[in-house]
Each structure stands twice: as structure tokens, then as C-alpha cells.
Amino acid sequence: MYKFGVIGPGAVGSVIGESLQNSGYHVTFIGRKEGDVCIERVDKPENTTFPVEAIFEVDTVFDYLFITVKGTQLEGIMPYLDKLTHESTVCILCQNGYGQLDKFQIPGDVYQAVVYISGQKKGNVVTHFRDRILILPENTVTKKLTEVVAATNLDIQLRANYQNEIWYKLIVNVAINSVTALSRNTALILQEEKVQNLCKKLIQEGVEIAAAEGVYFQEKITEEIMQIYAGYPSQMGTSMYYDMINDQAMEVDYIQGFLYAKSKEHDLDTPCLDTVYSLLLASEMKG
């Protein structure tokens, strides 16, 4: 039987690990320290608790390793990857933003998933709101992965136009993460028309940057993404919102910063992105 590891028992990692564990797969939840994680759902009364092992104590070598730590925490787990992987280990990086794959120096295959799993973690309790979707590039390695996990409710989707999926999620993230983090409020703020208009402008600027990179979307993308936002529960936050209110480092470099760098590379006029990026950077300055 294949051995699965999940590094980072936050909202995304816990849901992925639970999907595998509940279907009888051999799964190890790995965190900075030993403990446990409890998963609850807004629509079901029962909770499930799983043990978490400290990464420096784990000596298992995994066939599939899901790395679900935030971009700001990736450097901290890199020294442990050699002992957790073999030459054929497949690593799936599950985090917001883009531009981190070049940091991996391991012999196996590494792919970044486009993640659609909505949840939040408070203490050791993860509340799963919706979705279990991972989108990956289509090739022989990822096709085998979908076959291996076919018995689970993890929805792994393969795409030939994977770069479009990466950019689509970047554009989804740049608006909702920016406004929730800067307002220090949940998706509730989407009920305000002025916030909706700002989101639309950020989406449109993201589309323009994508086009400069050779990735094109139809005009309806703005309304599509606004419909996605409309489906969010009002109490749901984003990863950057939770980082902001918990005074933790945000993934600004990998979402807004990545897009900002591309906009300047192509000499584009992106006033809304420039503003929210500057404010997010300023919010992390310490006196």
C-alpha cells in the first residue's frame, strides 16, 4: 500500500489527509510539533480527530507527499524533505500564489496544485466549509495519482491547459484575499457595493497581466469570479485574512507581489493592485 504524508495540518492539509484516511489509506499528518487536529463541518454534527507527528521525529519515507504549509513557511520544511522522500516520491505543493517550485531540490516529481478547499483553523480545530478540489497538470504521473486515490472523495482534476488554471486562481485570490485582509473582515464585506467594485477592478487588472503573459480569459471571467465570491458563507475568511488577524506573515509575495512584479515587467497600469500591494506590505512593517 502506498504511504501518504501531509505536511501542514491546517485547513487544506487536514481536509486532504482526512479524505485519504477515511478511505483506508495509510496517512501521516505532519506538523511542527506533535499534537492532534480535529475536523468539523458546518453542516454535520460529528467531528473527526487525527494525530499529528512532529516533522523532526518522522522517519517514514513517503510515496506521495502533500505539502500544504503556507508559502511563508516553505523554507522551514525544506531541510526535512530528503529524509521523507525517495527517488520516485511525488510531491504535491498545495498553497496559494505561484513561483515556489524552483525551491525544490529533490529527485522525485514536484507539482503545484491549484487548490479549491475552503476552511479555517482555530487552535487545533479545522472547520471545513466547502470543496475538496486539487487541479494538476495532466501527465502520466498525475494520471497515476488520480487512479491511486480514486476510492477517496478527494477531487483531483487534471488539465492540459494547467497554466490557465494557475492564473485563474491567482486572479480569484488577488481580489478576495486583498479586501478581506486589509479590512480585517470576512466575506461579509462582499455585501458592500464599493467592495464589490474594487474586487471587479482587481480581477480586471489580473486578467490584463495574465494576457501579457500569454494566458487569455473571456470577458465573462469577472462575473464568474464574483459569482464564486457570492457563494462564500458570510462568516468565511481567507488565508490572508486569518494571517492578518493573527498577526502572522501573509503570502503577499506569492499572490499580490507575484502579480505586481509581472505588471511592472510588462509596463502595465494597475492602480488598484499597486495600492493594495503597497498597503499589504505596509501592514507587515514592524516598528
HULINCOR-V901773 format. One record per pair of residues at least 4 apart in sequence whose C-alpha atoms are under 8 Angstrom apart, sorted by the first residue. I is the first residue (numbers start at 1). J is the second residue. D is the distance in whole Angstrom. If there is no record, write none. Layout:
i->I j->J d->D
i->I j->J d->D
This chain:
i->1 j->25 d->8
i->1 j->26 d->7
i->2 j->25 d->8
i->2 j->26 d->7
i->2 j->62 d->8
i->2 j->63 d->6
i->2 j->64 d->8
i->3 j->25 d->8
i->3 j->26 d->5
i->3 j->27 d->6
i->3 j->61 d->8
i->3 j->62 d->5
i->3 j->63 d->5
i->3 j->64 d->6
i->4 j->25 d->8
i->4 j->26 d->6
i->4 j->27 d->5
i->4 j->28 d->6
i->4 j->62 d->6
i->4 j->63 d->6
i->4 j->64 d->5
i->4 j->65 d->6
i->4 j->66 d->8
i->5 j->17 d->8
i->5 j->27 d->6
i->5 j->28 d->5
i->5 j->29 d->6
i->5 j->30 d->7
i->5 j->62 d->6
i->5 j->64 d->6
i->5 j->65 d->5
i->5 j->66 d->6
i->6 j->13 d->6
i->6 j->14 d->8
i->6 j->16 d->8
i->6 j->17 d->6
i->6 j->27 d->7
i->6 j->28 d->6
i->6 j->29 d->5
i->6 j->30 d->6
i->6 j->65 d->6
i->6 j->66 d->5
i->6 j->67 d->6
i->6 j->68 d->7
i->7 j->13 d->7
i->7 j->29 d->6
i->7 j->30 d->5
i->7 j->31 d->6
i->7 j->55 d->8
i->7 j->65 d->7
i->7 j->66 d->6
i->7 j->67 d->5
i->7 j->68 d->6
i->7 j->69 d->7
i->8 j->13 d->6
i->8 j->14 d->8
i->8 j->29 d->7
i->8 j->30 d->6
i->8 j->31 d->5
i->8 j->32 d->8
i->8 j->67 d->7
i->8 j->68 d->5
i->8 j->69 d->5
i->9 j->13 d->5
i->9 j->14 d->5
i->9 j->29 d->6
i->9 j->30 d->7
i->9 j->31 d->6
i->9 j->37 d->7
i->9 j->52 d->7
i->9 j->68 d->8
i->10 j->14 d->6
i->10 j->68 d->8
i->10 j->69 d->8
i->10 j->120 d->8
i->10 j->121 d->6
i->10 j->126 d->7
i->11 j->15 d->6
i->11 j->117 d->8
i->11 j->118 d->8
i->11 j->119 d->5
i->11 j->120 d->5
i->11 j->121 d->6
i->11 j->126 d->6
i->11 j->127 d->7
i->11 j->128 d->7
i->12 j->16 d->6
i->12 j->68 d->6
i->12 j->94 d->8
i->12 j->117 d->6
i->12 j->118 d->8
i->12 j->119 d->7
i->13 j->17 d->6
i->13 j->66 d->7
i->13 j->67 d->8
i->13 j->68 d->5
i->13 j->69 d->8
i->14 j->18 d->6
i->14 j->29 d->8
i->14 j->37 d->7
i->14 j->39 d->7
i->14 j->126 d->7
i->15 j->19 d->6
i->15 j->39 d->8
i->15 j->117 d->8
i->15 j->128 d->7
i->15 j->132 d->7
i->16 j->20 d->7
i->16 j->132 d->7
i->16 j->154 d->7
i->17 j->21 d->6
i->17 j->27 d->7
i->17 j->28 d->8
i->17 j->29 d->7
i->18 j->22 d->6
i->19 j->23 d->7
i->19 j->152 d->6
i->19 j->153 d->6
i->19 j->154 d->6
i->20 j->24 d->7
i->20 j->25 d->5
i->20 j->26 d->8
i->20 j->27 d->7
i->20 j->149 d->7
i->20 j->152 d->6
i->20 j->154 d->8
i->21 j->25 d->5
i->21 j->26 d->7
i->21 j->27 d->6
i->22 j->152 d->8
i->23 j->151 d->7
i->23 j->152 d->6
i->28 j->52 d->7
i->28 j->53 d->7
i->29 j->50 d->8
i->29 j->51 d->7
i->29 j->52 d->5
i->29 j->53 d->6
i->30 j->52 d->5
i->30 j->53 d->5
i->30 j->54 d->6
i->30 j->55 d->6
i->30 j->58 d->8
i->31 j->52 d->6
i->31 j->53 d->6
i->31 j->54 d->5
i->31 j->55 d->6
i->32 j->53 d->8
i->32 j->54 d->5
i->32 j->55 d->6
i->32 j->56 d->8
i->33 j->52 d->8
i->33 j->53 d->6
i->33 j->54 d->4
i->33 j->55 d->7
i->34 j->51 d->8
i->34 j->52 d->5
i->34 j->53 d->5
i->34 j->54 d->5
i->35 j->51 d->6
i->35 j->52 d->5
i->35 j->53 d->7
i->35 j->54 d->8
i->36 j->49 d->7
i->36 j->50 d->6
i->36 j->51 d->4
i->36 j->52 d->5
i->36 j->124 d->7
i->37 j->49 d->6
i->37 j->50 d->5
i->37 j->51 d->6
i->37 j->52 d->7
i->37 j->124 d->5
i->37 j->125 d->6
i->37 j->126 d->7
i->38 j->47 d->7
i->38 j->48 d->6
i->38 j->49 d->4
i->38 j->50 d->6
i->38 j->124 d->6
i->38 j->125 d->5
i->38 j->126 d->6
i->39 j->47 d->6
i->39 j->48 d->5
i->39 j->49 d->6
i->39 j->125 d->6
i->39 j->126 d->5
i->39 j->127 d->6
i->39 j->128 d->7
i->40 j->44 d->7
i->40 j->45 d->8
i->40 j->46 d->7
i->40 j->47 d->5
i->40 j->48 d->7
i->40 j->125 d->7
i->40 j->126 d->6
i->40 j->127 d->5
i->40 j->128 d->6
i->41 j->45 d->7
i->41 j->46 d->8
i->41 j->47 d->7
i->41 j->127 d->5
i->41 j->128 d->5
i->41 j->129 d->6
i->42 j->127 d->7
i->42 j->128 d->7
i->42 j->129 d->6
i->53 j->57 d->7
i->53 j->58 d->7
i->54 j->58 d->7
i->55 j->80 d->7
i->56 j->80 d->7
i->58 j->84 d->8
i->59 j->83 d->7
i->59 j->84 d->7
i->60 j->83 d->8
i->60 j->84 d->6
i->61 j->83 d->7
i->61 j->84 d->4
i->61 j->85 d->5
i->61 j->86 d->7
i->62 j->84 d->6
i->62 j->85 d->6
i->62 j->86 d->7
i->62 j->89 d->6
i->63 j->85 d->7
i->63 j->86 d->7
i->63 j->88 d->7
i->63 j->89 d->5
i->63 j->90 d->6
i->64 j->89 d->6
i->64 j->90 d->5
i->64 j->91 d->6
i->64 j->92 d->8
i->65 j->89 d->7
i->65 j->90 d->6
i->65 j->91 d->5
i->65 j->92 d->6
i->66 j->91 d->6
i->66 j->92 d->5
i->66 j->93 d->6
i->66 j->94 d->7
i->67 j->91 d->7
i->67 j->92 d->6
i->67 j->93 d->5
i->67 j->94 d->6
i->68 j->93 d->6
i->68 j->94 d->5
i->68 j->95 d->6
i->69 j->73 d->6
i->69 j->74 d->6
i->69 j->94 d->8
i->69 j->95 d->7
i->70 j->74 d->7
i->70 j->95 d->6
i->70 j->96 d->7
i->70 j->251 d->7
i->71 j->95 d->7
i->71 j->96 d->7
i->71 j->97 d->8
i->71 j->100 d->8
i->71 j->251 d->6
i->71 j->254 d->7
i->72 j->249 d->7
i->72 j->250 d->7
i->72 j->251 d->6
i->73 j->77 d->7
i->74 j->78 d->7
i->75 j->79 d->8
i->77 j->81 d->7
i->78 j->104 d->8
i->80 j->84 d->7
i->81 j->85 d->6
i->81 j->106 d->8
i->82 j->86 d->8
i->82 j->106 d->7
i->85 j->89 d->6
i->85 j->106 d->8
i->85 j->108 d->8
i->86 j->107 d->7
i->86 j->108 d->7
i->87 j->106 d->8
i->87 j->107 d->5
i->87 j->108 d->5
i->88 j->107 d->7
i->88 j->108 d->5
i->88 j->109 d->7
i->89 j->107 d->8
i->89 j->108 d->5
i->89 j->109 d->7
i->90 j->108 d->6
i->90 j->109 d->5
i->90 j->110 d->6
i->90 j->111 d->8
i->91 j->108 d->7
i->91 j->109 d->6
i->91 j->110 d->5
i->91 j->111 d->6
i->92 j->110 d->6
i->92 j->111 d->5
i->92 j->112 d->6
i->92 j->113 d->6
i->93 j->110 d->7
i->93 j->111 d->6
i->93 j->112 d->4
i->93 j->113 d->6
i->94 j->112 d->6
i->94 j->113 d->5
i->94 j->114 d->7
i->94 j->115 d->6
i->95 j->112 d->8
i->95 j->113 d->8
i->95 j->114 d->8
i->95 j->115 d->7
i->96 j->114 d->8
i->96 j->115 d->8
i->96 j->170 d->8
i->96 j->173 d->8
i->96 j->251 d->7
i->96 j->254 d->7
i->96 j->255 d->7
i->97 j->170 d->6
i->97 j->251 d->7
i->97 j->254 d->4
i->97 j->255 d->4
i->97 j->258 d->8
i->98 j->166 d->8
i->98 j->170 d->8
i->98 j->254 d->6
i->98 j->255 d->7
i->98 j->258 d->7
i->99 j->254 d->7
i->99 j->258 d->8
i->100 j->104 d->8
i->101 j->110 d->7
i->101 j->111 d->7
i->101 j->112 d->7
i->104 j->110 d->8
i->111 j->136 d->7
i->111 j->137 d->8
i->112 j->136 d->7
i->113 j->134 d->6
i->113 j->135 d->5
i->113 j->136 d->5
i->114 j->134 d->6
i->114 j->135 d->5
i->114 j->136 d->7
i->114 j->165 d->7
i->114 j->166 d->6
i->114 j->169 d->7
i->115 j->133 d->6
i->115 j->134 d->5
i->115 j->135 d->7
i->116 j->131 d->6
i->116 j->132 d->6
i->116 j->133 d->5
i->116 j->134 d->6
i->117 j->128 d->8
i->117 j->129 d->8
i->117 j->130 d->6
i->117 j->131 d->5
i->117 j->132 d->5
i->117 j->133 d->6
i->118 j->128 d->6
i->118 j->129 d->5
i->118 j->130 d->5
i->118 j->131 d->6
i->119 j->126 d->7
i->119 j->127 d->5
i->119 j->128 d->4
i->119 j->129 d->5
i->119 j->130 d->7
i->119 j->236 d->8
i->120 j->126 d->6
i->120 j->127 d->5
i->120 j->128 d->7
i->120 j->236 d->8
i->120 j->237 d->7
i->120 j->238 d->8
i->120 j->239 d->8
i->120 j->242 d->8
i->121 j->125 d->6
i->121 j->126 d->4
i->121 j->127 d->6
i->122 j->126 d->6
i->129 j->236 d->8
i->132 j->153 d->7
i->132 j->154 d->5
i->132 j->155 d->6
i->133 j->154 d->7
i->133 j->155 d->5
i->133 j->156 d->6
i->133 j->157 d->7
i->134 j->154 d->8
i->134 j->155 d->6
i->134 j->156 d->5
i->134 j->157 d->6
i->135 j->156 d->6
i->135 j->157 d->5
i->135 j->158 d->6
i->135 j->159 d->7
i->135 j->162 d->8
i->135 j->165 d->8
i->136 j->142 d->7
i->136 j->156 d->7
i->136 j->157 d->6
i->136 j->158 d->5
i->136 j->159 d->6
i->136 j->162 d->7
i->137 j->142 d->7
i->137 j->158 d->5
i->137 j->159 d->5
i->137 j->160 d->6
i->137 j->161 d->8
i->137 j->162 d->5
i->138 j->142 d->6
i->138 j->143 d->7
i->138 j->158 d->5
i->138 j->159 d->5
i->138 j->160 d->5
i->138 j->162 d->8
i->139 j->143 d->6
i->140 j->144 d->6
i->141 j->145 d->6
i->142 j->146 d->6
i->142 j->158 d->7
i->143 j->147 d->6
i->143 j->158 d->8
i->144 j->148 d->6
i->145 j->149 d->6
i->146 j->150 d->6
i->146 j->156 d->6
i->146 j->157 d->8
i->149 j->154 d->7
i->158 j->162 d->8
i->159 j->165 d->8
i->161 j->165 d->7
i->162 j->166 d->6
i->163 j->167 d->6
i->163 j->215 d->7
i->164 j->168 d->6
i->164 j->215 d->6
i->164 j->216 d->8
i->165 j->169 d->6
i->166 j->170 d->6
i->167 j->171 d->6
i->167 j->210 d->7
i->167 j->215 d->8
i->168 j->172 d->6
i->169 j->173 d->6
i->170 j->174 d->6
i->170 j->206 d->8
i->170 j->255 d->6
i->171 j->175 d->7
i->171 j->202 d->8
i->171 j->203 d->6
i->171 j->206 d->5
i->171 j->207 d->7
i->172 j->176 d->7
i->172 j->203 d->7
i->172 j->225 d->6
i->173 j->177 d->5
i->173 j->178 d->8
i->173 j->255 d->7
i->174 j->178 d->6
i->174 j->202 d->7
i->174 j->203 d->7
i->174 j->206 d->8
i->174 j->255 d->6
i->174 j->256 d->6
i->175 j->179 d->6
i->175 j->198 d->8
i->175 j->199 d->5
i->175 j->200 d->8
i->175 j->202 d->6
i->175 j->203 d->6
i->176 j->180 d->6
i->176 j->187 d->8
i->176 j->199 d->7
i->176 j->229 d->8
i->176 j->238 d->7
i->177 j->181 d->6
i->177 j->238 d->6
i->177 j->239 d->7
i->177 j->240 d->6
i->177 j->241 d->7
i->178 j->182 d->6
i->178 j->240 d->8
i->178 j->276 d->7
i->178 j->280 d->8
i->179 j->183 d->6
i->179 j->195 d->7
i->179 j->199 d->8
i->180 j->184 d->6
i->180 j->185 d->5
i->180 j->186 d->6
i->180 j->187 d->7
i->180 j->189 d->8
i->180 j->237 d->7
i->180 j->238 d->7
i->180 j->240 d->8
i->180 j->241 d->5
i->181 j->185 d->7
i->181 j->238 d->8
i->181 j->240 d->5
i->181 j->241 d->4
i->181 j->242 d->8
i->181 j->243 d->8
i->181 j->244 d->6
i->181 j->245 d->8
i->182 j->241 d->8
i->182 j->244 d->8
i->182 j->276 d->8
i->182 j->279 d->8
i->182 j->280 d->7
i->184 j->241 d->6
i->184 j->244 d->7
i->184 j->245 d->6
i->185 j->189 d->7
i->185 j->237 d->7
i->185 j->241 d->7
i->186 j->234 d->7
i->186 j->235 d->6
i->186 j->236 d->6
i->186 j->237 d->5
i->186 j->238 d->7
i->186 j->241 d->7
i->187 j->229 d->8
i->187 j->232 d->7
i->187 j->233 d->7
i->187 j->234 d->5
i->187 j->235 d->6
i->187 j->236 d->6
i->187 j->237 d->6
i->188 j->233 d->8
i->188 j->234 d->4
i->188 j->235 d->6
i->188 j->236 d->8
i->189 j->195 d->7
i->189 j->234 d->8
i->190 j->195 d->6
i->190 j->196 d->6
i->190 j->229 d->8
i->190 j->230 d->8
i->191 j->195 d->8
i->191 j->196 d->8
i->192 j->196 d->6
i->193 j->197 d->6
i->194 j->198 d->6
i->195 j->199 d->6
i->196 j->200 d->6
i->196 j->226 d->8
i->197 j->201 d->6
i->198 j->202 d->6
i->198 j->272 d->8
i->199 j->203 d->6
i->200 j->204 d->6
i->200 j->222 d->6
i->200 j->226 d->8
i->201 j->205 d->6
i->201 j->272 d->7
i->202 j->206 d->6
i->202 j->272 d->6
i->202 j->273 d->6
i->203 j->207 d->6
i->203 j->222 d->6
i->204 j->208 d->6
i->204 j->222 d->7
i->205 j->209 d->6
i->205 j->270 d->6
i->205 j->272 d->8
i->205 j->273 d->7
i->206 j->210 d->6
i->206 j->259 d->7
i->207 j->211 d->6
i->207 j->216 d->7
i->207 j->217 d->7
i->208 j->212 d->6
i->209 j->213 d->6
i->209 j->259 d->7
i->209 j->262 d->7
i->209 j->263 d->6
i->209 j->266 d->8
i->209 j->268 d->7
i->210 j->214 d->6
i->210 j->215 d->5
i->210 j->216 d->6
i->211 j->215 d->5
i->211 j->216 d->5
i->211 j->217 d->8
i->212 j->266 d->7
i->217 j->221 d->7
i->220 j->224 d->6
i->221 j->225 d->6
i->222 j->226 d->6
i->223 j->227 d->6
i->224 j->228 d->6
i->225 j->229 d->6
i->226 j->230 d->6
i->227 j->231 d->6
i->228 j->232 d->7
i->232 j->236 d->7
i->237 j->241 d->6
i->237 j->242 d->7
i->238 j->242 d->6
i->239 j->243 d->6
i->240 j->244 d->6
i->240 j->250 d->6
i->240 j->251 d->7
i->241 j->245 d->6
i->242 j->246 d->6
i->243 j->247 d->6
i->243 j->248 d->5
i->243 j->249 d->6
i->243 j->250 d->6
i->244 j->248 d->6
i->244 j->249 d->8
i->244 j->250 d->7
i->249 j->284 d->7
i->251 j->255 d->7
i->252 j->256 d->5
i->252 j->257 d->6
i->252 j->277 d->8
i->252 j->280 d->7
i->252 j->281 d->7
i->253 j->257 d->4
i->253 j->258 d->6
i->254 j->258 d->5
i->255 j->259 d->6
i->256 j->260 d->6
i->256 j->273 d->7
i->256 j->277 d->6
i->257 j->261 d->6
i->257 j->277 d->7
i->258 j->262 d->6
i->259 j->263 d->6
i->260 j->264 d->6
i->260 j->273 d->7
i->260 j->274 d->7
i->260 j->277 d->8
i->261 j->265 d->6
i->262 j->266 d->6
i->263 j->267 d->6
i->263 j->268 d->5
i->263 j->269 d->7
i->263 j->270 d->7
i->264 j->268 d->6
i->270 j->274 d->6
i->271 j->275 d->6
i->272 j->276 d->6
i->273 j->277 d->6
i->274 j->278 d->6
i->275 j->279 d->6
i->276 j->280 d->6
i->277 j->281 d->6
i->278 j->282 d->6
i->279 j->283 d->6
i->280 j->284 d->7
i->281 j->285 d->7
